């Protein structure tokens, strides 16, 4: 049994980790931390989990956590993980960080997030479909939600070296903004509305560029996010421009070959309803006949494949389990 700790168990991603891990046949949650909620039952803060977990929030140091855990998930705000992850690693723990602190090289992180990185460590970018080395990692930087949908949509074509540039238009549910209401996520501002934001400057763009340029250093990627009046889900539409026209069957073959043996990628028409609550990414495409454009669309649940589910998928691989363990369930449709 894998003994699991969760640092920062009060937010959306922390709660979703708990929900997934209490159903995991090979994992046992042994500690959930929160400074502000210390001593309170986990089920009191997450009423959907009441009676399913018999733990209270703790405020403990890395040495104490190490006595109880084999792996720790850090579900804390950007900039907070770097203060605790090095100490956890020194105690011999493996760490999966759900913040941005270990997704990017230090210099790029400091440029994008406008803060000094105080705890640099070697880490693997935790998108298992593109990084098989996750299984050997000590530290995994779990990807952002937008980059997960965009990178999985783009990767098969970019890896062929035929893409000149791609324009990604993504639409996310409100939960992607976290628990604290903002101008973007406050209900009266969003109900019956769709809003673009950070139209050319969203910090997740650098993760998409990082992964696609690892596949082809010459590709150009553009990204614009929108928030829509849905709780969960991200639908990404990628306009992919290639250097030679391709037929629909050729594209089909490229995607089938690239994702062969990747159980959480389904090549079918994407919709948020089909993936909600699941760890699947659904992808479909259409060739714009007579042009050099291919439109690729993907759908994920931003809280599962875009965050906590992907983190559990990474844990499975790190501990030699089938990556589907504890995650093999369909979406909540309708």
C-alpha positions as CSV (number, residue, x, y, z in Angstrom):
1,X,0.0,0.0,0.0
2,X,1.4,3.4,-1.0
3,X,1.2,5.9,1.9
4,X,0.1,9.3,0.6
5,X,0.4,12.7,2.0
6,X,-1.4,15.8,0.7
7,X,0.1,19.2,1.6
8,X,-2.7,21.8,1.0
9,X,-5.8,19.8,1.2
10,X,-8.4,22.6,1.4
11,X,-8.6,23.8,-2.2
12,X,-10.3,22.4,-5.3
13,X,-7.2,20.3,-6.4
14,X,-6.6,19.1,-2.8
15,X,-10.2,18.0,-2.5
16,X,-10.2,16.3,-5.8
17,X,-7.0,14.4,-4.9
18,X,-8.7,13.2,-1.7
19,X,-11.8,12.1,-3.7
20,X,-9.7,10.1,-6.1
21,X,-7.3,8.6,-3.6
22,X,-9.9,7.3,-1.2
23,X,-11.1,5.1,-4.0
24,X,-7.6,4.0,-5.0
25,X,-7.0,0.3,-4.3
26,X,-3.3,0.6,-3.8
27,X,-3.1,4.0,-1.9
28,X,-3.8,5.1,1.6
29,X,-4.0,8.8,2.6
30,X,-2.1,9.1,5.9
31,X,-1.8,12.9,6.3
32,X,-3.6,16.0,4.9
33,X,-2.2,19.3,5.9
34,X,-3.6,22.8,6.3
35,X,-2.3,25.5,8.6
36,X,-5.6,27.4,8.6
37,X,-7.8,24.4,9.2
38,X,-5.6,22.4,11.6
39,X,-7.6,20.0,13.8
40,X,-10.8,20.2,11.7
41,X,-12.1,17.0,10.1
42,X,-11.4,16.8,6.4
43,X,-15.0,15.8,5.7
44,X,-16.2,19.0,7.5
45,X,-14.5,21.2,4.9
46,X,-15.2,18.8,1.9
47,X,-18.8,17.7,2.7
48,X,-18.8,15.5,-0.5
49,X,-16.2,13.4,1.3
50,X,-17.9,13.2,4.7
51,X,-17.8,9.6,6.1
52,X,-15.3,8.6,3.3
53,X,-12.2,9.8,5.1
54,X,-11.5,9.7,8.8
55,X,-8.7,12.2,9.1
56,X,-8.3,15.8,10.4
57,X,-6.1,18.5,8.9
58,X,-2.6,18.7,10.4
59,X,0.2,21.2,10.4
60,X,3.4,19.2,10.4
61,X,7.0,19.5,9.1
62,X,8.7,17.4,6.4
63,X,10.3,15.1,8.9
64,X,7.0,14.2,10.5
65,X,5.4,13.7,7.1
66,X,8.2,11.4,6.0
67,X,7.4,9.0,8.9
68,X,3.9,8.6,7.5
69,X,4.3,8.8,3.7
70,X,6.0,7.3,0.7
71,X,4.8,10.1,-1.7
72,X,3.5,13.6,-1.1
73,X,1.3,15.7,-3.4
74,X,1.8,19.5,-2.9
75,X,-1.5,21.2,-3.8
76,X,-0.5,24.7,-2.8
77,X,-0.4,28.1,-4.5
78,X,2.3,29.0,-7.0
79,X,5.5,30.0,-5.1
80,X,4.6,28.0,-2.0
81,X,5.7,24.5,-3.0
82,X,9.4,25.6,-3.5
83,X,9.5,26.3,0.2
84,X,8.6,22.7,1.2
85,X,9.5,20.4,-1.6
86,X,13.3,20.4,-1.1
87,X,12.8,19.4,2.5
88,X,10.5,16.5,1.5
89,X,13.0,15.3,-1.0
90,X,15.8,15.4,1.6
91,X,13.6,13.2,3.8
92,X,13.5,10.6,1.0
93,X,10.0,11.3,-0.2
94,X,8.9,11.4,-3.9
95,X,6.9,14.5,-4.7
96,X,4.2,15.4,-7.2
97,X,3.7,19.2,-7.2
98,X,0.5,20.5,-8.6
99,X,1.6,24.2,-8.6
100,X,3.8,25.8,-11.3
101,X,7.0,25.7,-9.3
102,X,8.6,22.6,-10.9
103,X,7.1,22.7,-14.4
104,X,9.6,25.1,-16.0
105,X,13.4,25.7,-15.9
106,X,14.2,28.1,-13.1
107,X,15.0,31.1,-15.3
108,X,11.8,30.7,-17.3
109,X,9.8,30.3,-14.1
110,X,11.3,33.5,-12.7
111,X,10.6,35.3,-15.9
112,X,7.0,34.2,-16.2
113,X,5.9,34.2,-12.5
114,X,7.9,37.3,-11.5
115,X,9.4,35.8,-8.4
116,X,12.7,34.2,-7.4
117,X,12.8,30.4,-7.3
118,X,14.2,29.5,-3.8
119,X,14.1,25.7,-4.1
120,X,15.3,24.5,-7.5
121,X,15.4,20.8,-8.1
122,X,15.6,18.5,-11.1
123,X,12.0,17.6,-12.0
124,X,10.1,15.8,-14.8
125,X,7.2,17.4,-16.5
126,X,4.3,15.2,-15.6
127,X,2.4,14.7,-18.8
128,X,2.8,10.9,-19.0
129,X,1.7,10.6,-22.7
130,X,4.8,12.7,-23.6
131,X,7.2,11.8,-20.7
132,X,7.7,8.2,-20.0
133,X,10.6,9.2,-17.6
134,X,7.9,10.0,-15.0
135,X,8.3,6.5,-13.7
136,X,11.8,7.2,-12.5
137,X,11.3,10.7,-11.2
138,X,11.8,11.9,-7.6
139,X,10.0,15.2,-8.3
140,X,7.2,15.6,-10.9
141,X,5.9,19.0,-11.9
142,X,2.2,18.3,-12.7
143,X,1.2,20.3,-15.8
144,X,-1.2,23.1,-15.9
145,X,-4.7,22.4,-17.1
146,X,-4.7,24.5,-20.3
147,X,-1.3,23.0,-21.4
148,X,-2.6,19.5,-20.9
149,X,-5.4,19.9,-23.4
150,X,-3.4,21.9,-25.8
151,X,-0.2,19.7,-25.7
152,X,-2.1,16.5,-26.2
153,X,-4.0,18.0,-29.2
154,X,-0.8,19.3,-30.9
155,X,1.8,16.7,-30.1
156,X,1.2,14.0,-32.8
157,X,1.4,16.5,-35.7
158,X,4.2,18.6,-34.2
159,X,6.3,15.4,-33.6
160,X,6.2,14.8,-37.3
161,X,8.1,18.0,-38.0
162,X,5.4,19.3,-40.4
163,X,3.8,22.0,-38.3
164,X,4.8,25.6,-39.0
165,X,2.6,27.2,-36.3
166,X,-0.5,26.5,-34.2
167,X,-3.1,28.8,-32.7
168,X,-4.9,27.4,-29.6
169,X,-8.2,28.8,-28.5
170,X,-9.2,27.3,-25.1
171,X,-12.4,27.6,-23.1
172,X,-12.4,26.7,-19.4
173,X,-14.9,26.2,-16.6
174,X,-14.8,28.5,-13.6
175,X,-13.2,26.0,-11.3
176,X,-9.9,26.6,-13.1
177,X,-9.7,30.0,-11.3
178,X,-9.6,28.4,-7.9
179,X,-11.8,28.9,-4.8
180,X,-11.4,32.7,-4.4
181,X,-13.8,34.7,-6.6
182,X,-12.2,37.0,-9.1
183,X,-13.5,39.4,-11.6
184,X,-13.2,36.6,-14.2
185,X,-14.8,33.9,-12.1
186,X,-17.4,35.8,-10.0
187,X,-20.9,34.4,-11.0
188,X,-22.7,37.7,-11.9
189,X,-19.8,38.5,-14.3
190,X,-19.8,35.1,-15.9
191,X,-23.4,33.7,-16.0
192,X,-24.7,33.7,-19.6
193,X,-21.3,35.1,-20.7
194,X,-18.0,34.1,-22.3
195,X,-14.9,36.1,-21.5
196,X,-11.4,36.0,-23.1
197,X,-8.6,37.0,-20.7
198,X,-4.8,37.4,-20.9
199,X,-5.3,37.1,-24.6
200,X,-1.6,36.9,-25.6
201,X,0.1,36.8,-22.2
202,X,-1.3,33.8,-20.3
203,X,1.5,32.2,-18.3
204,X,0.4,28.7,-19.4
205,X,1.6,29.5,-22.9
206,X,5.2,28.9,-21.9
207,X,4.3,25.3,-21.0
208,X,2.8,24.7,-24.3
209,X,5.8,26.2,-26.1
210,X,8.2,24.2,-23.9
211,X,6.6,20.8,-24.8
212,X,6.0,21.5,-28.5
213,X,9.5,22.8,-29.0
214,X,10.9,19.8,-27.4
215,X,9.2,17.9,-30.2
216,X,10.1,20.4,-32.9
217,X,12.3,23.4,-32.0
218,X,11.0,25.5,-35.0
219,X,7.3,25.4,-34.2
220,X,5.5,28.6,-33.2
221,X,2.6,28.3,-30.8
222,X,-0.1,31.0,-29.9
223,X,-2.6,30.7,-27.1
224,X,-5.7,32.5,-26.0
225,X,-7.9,31.4,-23.0
226,X,-11.6,32.0,-22.3
227,X,-13.7,31.3,-19.3
228,X,-17.2,30.0,-19.8
229,X,-20.2,29.5,-17.5
230,X,-19.4,25.8,-16.7
231,X,-17.9,24.5,-13.5
232,X,-15.5,21.9,-15.0
233,X,-13.9,21.2,-18.3
234,X,-11.6,22.7,-20.9
235,X,-12.3,22.5,-24.6
236,X,-9.3,23.5,-26.8
237,X,-9.6,24.2,-30.5
238,X,-6.2,24.2,-32.2
239,X,-5.7,25.6,-35.7
240,X,-2.7,23.8,-36.8
241,X,-0.9,24.9,-40.0
242,X,1.3,22.4,-41.7
243,X,3.9,22.6,-44.5
244,X,2.1,20.2,-46.8
245,X,-1.5,19.3,-47.3
246,X,-2.6,16.1,-45.5
247,X,-5.7,13.9,-46.1
248,X,-8.1,13.0,-43.3
249,X,-6.9,9.4,-43.3
250,X,-3.3,10.5,-43.0
251,X,-4.0,12.5,-39.9
252,X,-6.0,9.7,-38.5
253,X,-3.0,7.4,-38.9
254,X,-0.7,9.9,-37.2
255,X,-2.9,10.2,-34.1
256,X,-3.6,6.5,-33.8
257,X,0.1,5.7,-34.0
258,X,1.1,8.4,-31.5
259,X,-1.4,7.4,-28.9
260,X,-1.3,3.7,-29.3
261,X,-1.1,2.2,-25.8
262,X,-2.1,5.5,-24.1
263,X,-5.3,4.5,-22.3
264,X,-6.5,8.0,-21.3
265,X,-6.5,9.5,-24.8
266,X,-9.6,8.7,-26.8
267,X,-9.9,9.6,-30.4
268,X,-13.5,10.7,-30.6
269,X,-15.6,13.8,-30.8
270,X,-14.7,15.9,-27.8
271,X,-17.3,17.3,-25.4
272,X,-17.1,18.4,-21.8
273,X,-20.0,16.2,-20.7
274,X,-18.1,13.1,-21.9
275,X,-15.0,13.7,-19.9
276,X,-16.4,15.5,-16.8
277,X,-15.2,13.7,-13.6
278,X,-12.9,11.4,-15.6
279,X,-9.2,11.3,-16.5
280,X,-9.8,11.0,-20.2
281,X,-8.7,13.4,-23.0
282,X,-10.9,13.2,-26.1
283,X,-9.4,14.4,-29.4
284,X,-10.8,14.8,-32.9
285,X,-9.6,16.7,-36.0
286,X,-10.8,17.8,-39.4
287,X,-8.6,18.7,-42.4
288,X,-9.5,22.0,-44.0
289,X,-9.6,20.7,-47.5
290,X,-7.5,22.5,-50.1
291,X,-5.5,24.4,-47.4
292,X,-2.6,23.8,-45.0
293,X,-4.9,24.0,-41.9
294,X,-6.0,21.1,-39.7
295,X,-8.4,21.9,-36.9
296,X,-7.8,19.7,-33.8
297,X,-10.1,19.8,-30.8
298,X,-9.6,18.3,-27.3
299,X,-11.6,18.0,-24.2
300,X,-10.5,17.3,-20.6
301,X,-11.9,17.8,-17.1
302,X,-9.6,20.5,-15.8
303,X,-9.8,19.2,-12.2
304,X,-9.0,15.6,-13.2
305,X,-6.8,15.1,-16.3
306,X,-5.9,18.8,-16.0
307,X,-4.8,18.5,-12.3
308,X,-5.5,15.9,-9.7
309,X,-6.3,12.9,-11.9
310,X,-3.1,13.4,-13.9
311,X,-1.2,13.6,-10.6
312,X,-2.6,10.2,-9.5
313,X,-1.7,8.8,-13.0
314,X,1.9,10.0,-12.4
315,X,1.9,8.4,-8.9
316,X,0.8,5.1,-10.5
317,X,3.7,5.2,-12.9
318,X,6.2,6.2,-10.3
319,X,5.3,3.2,-8.1
320,X,5.1,0.6,-10.9
321,X,1.3,0.4,-11.1
322,X,-0.9,0.3,-14.2
323,X,-1.5,3.9,-14.9
324,X,-5.3,3.3,-15.0
325,X,-5.4,2.2,-11.3
326,X,-8.0,4.1,-9.4
327,X,-8.8,6.2,-12.4
328,X,-10.5,3.9,-14.8
329,X,-14.0,5.4,-14.8
330,X,-16.2,7.2,-17.4
331,X,-17.4,10.8,-17.4
332,X,-20.5,12.0,-15.6
333,X,-22.8,12.3,-18.6
334,X,-25.4,13.7,-18.9
